């Protein structure tokens, strides 16, 4: 099984009013193609920071990340935005849907940003919403839908561009367990169906049990 993502010598520090905060230093990690892993750890340990680096939403203080053997941090901001749009899907705890847009508009948005013709973008958005069982909610806005439905729209949006890497930050954290379990089962189904490589950040043991590997993050290190 070949690798999709590799971190080498990764360090992240933040400047504080009094000194610097080191989140992690000389961090090494590899995600193989097809893997579904969980990253657990106490609040503030750096899980979301790490996910932001893996997703090229932030830059490290030192080290680099390779995605399909591309050195992400040798890219400029425009190139990184294109990589995020084409190769990485993001799912967040609070959905981050555009409230004034319908379900299909939210899902089509990344395609339109990437330059896809409008008709093709909306056809693909509708197809993706069908895969998450929301064909009957196409024209509804997020505020008209339940939390579980909003997260399914977010999953459809994350996957509509057919990414290689899926990053999920507490994807069930805003849902009751019954709904959260349904969301996890959907993520697992789509992970397998679409041949994704996926990382789920969570503090919940129940969520971690859905994954093939569970890493624990502590003191700037990640261990199985």
N, C-alpha and C positions, 0 to 999 in steps of 0.2 A: 504494500500500500504506500503510494508516494505521498509526499508532504504537500499541503496546500499553503500553510502559513508557518513562518519560522521567525522567532524573535531571538536576536543575538545581542548580548551585552546591554540590554535595555535598562535605562535608568530614567527616573522621573523625580524632579525636585520642584518645589514651589518656594518662591521668595515670600517670607513673612516679615511683619514689622520688626521682629527680633530673630534674625537668623533665617535659616532655610529648613524646610520640611522635606525629608527624603521619604518618598512613598515606597520605592524599591530601587535597588542598585544591582547592576550586572545580571539582569534577569534573562533566563534562557527558557525557551518554550517551542514546541513543535506540535502542530495540529495536522494529522494525516487526512487525506481525502476520505470522505465518507464518515468520519468520526462525529459523534454527538457527545459532547462533554459538558459537565457542570463545573462551575467555579464557585466555591463556597468560602465564607470567611466572615469575621465580625464586621460590624458597621465601621466604616472609616479605614479599613485595611487596604483599600486601593482597588477593589474589584471593578468598579465602574471606570476608574481612571485607566485601568488596563484595557478594558473593552473599548474605550475611546481611542486608545493608541492602536489597537488591532484594527479598528474601523477607520483609521486615518482622520479622525475628528480632532485629534490633538497630536502634537509632535513631542518626542521624547527629549530629555535633557542630553542623553547620550545613547548610543546604540542604534539599531535599526530593526525594521520588520520587512520580511520578504513575503509577498503574496504572489503565488505562482512564479517564484524566482525573480519578481520585480522588486527592487529596493524602493519601498514606498517613499522614504524621506529624501530621496534624490529628486523627487518630483516637485514641481511648483504647485501652487494652490489650485490652479485651473486643472492641471493634470490629475491631482488628487481628487478633485470634485468629479471628474469623469470616471475615475476608478471606483469611487464610492457609488456612483450611479449605475455602473455596469456590472460590478463584481461583488458588491456587498449589500446585504439586506439587513435592516435594523428593525428590531421590535423593542418598544419601551414600555415601562410600567404604566405610564399615563397616556399612552396611545399617540399623542401628538398629531391628531388629525386636524385638518383645517375646518373650523366649525361652520364656515359659510359655504362649504362645498358639499355636494352630495357624495354618497358612497362611491359611485363610479368615477366622479371627478377626483376624489382623493386618491383612488388607486391609479387612475390614468396620469396623475400629475408627474411622477418621475419619468414616465415615457415621453410626455410632452416637453419636459425640461431637457431630455436627451435628444430632442429633435425629431421624434417619430411623428408622422402625419396624424392629424387628429382622429380621423375615422379608424385607422389601424390601432391607435392607442386606446380608444374607447372599446373597440372590439376585444382587444386583449384584456382590458380591465374587467369587462363583463364576464369573460371566460374565467378569469382568476377569481372573481367573486362567486362564480358558480362552484368552484373548487372548495370554497369555504362555506358553502350552503347559504349564500346571501343573494341569490338571484332575485328574490322578491323584495329586496331593500335597496335596489340600485339608486333610486332617486331620493332616498331619505338622507337627511343630514345627521351628523353624529349625535346632536342633542336629542334626537327623536328615538335613539336606539339604546339598548341596554349596554352595560359595560362589556359583557362577553361579545356582543355583536360588534361593538367598536373595536375590540381587540382583534376580532376576525378580519375586519376591514384593514387594520394595521398589518396583519399577517399577509393579506392579499397584496397590499402596497409594497411590503418588503420583498415579495417574491415575484412581482409582476415583470421585473426586468431580468428574470432568470439568473440570479446571482450565483456565485460559487460558494460564498461564505455568508452564513446567517449568524448574526449577533443579537442575542436577546437579553435585555437587562431587566431582571425581575418581571417576566412577562405575565405572571399571575398575581403579582403583589397587590393589585388593586381589585382583586376579585375574590368572591367566596370560593371555598375549596371545590365544591361541586362544579362550578363554572370553570374554575382554574384547571381542574382535571381534564375537562373537555377541550380546553385550549391546548394543554400539553399533548393530549392524544392527537390533536390536529397537527401540531408542530411536528410530532414524531412521524405521522403519516406522510406529511409533505417532505420532511427531511429524507425519508426513504425513497419516495416516489420521484423526487427531483434530483437525487444524488448530491445533496448538500453536504457541506462540512459545517458543523454548528457548535456554537458556544453559548451556554445559558448561564448567566450570573444569577445566583439565588442564595437566600439564607435559609431556605425551606428544605428539610430532608426529604419530604414527600416529592418535591420537584426533582431533586437530584436523583432519586431512584429511577426516573424515566431515562436517565442518560447511561451511556456505555462506560464512561469513566467519570470519577468525581475527584477533582483537585481541591485541596484546602489551601487557602492563601493566608500566610501568617509571617510577620516580620520580613516582608518583602520577598518571600519565597513562596513557591507553589509546589505542593507535594501530593502525590496520590494517596 
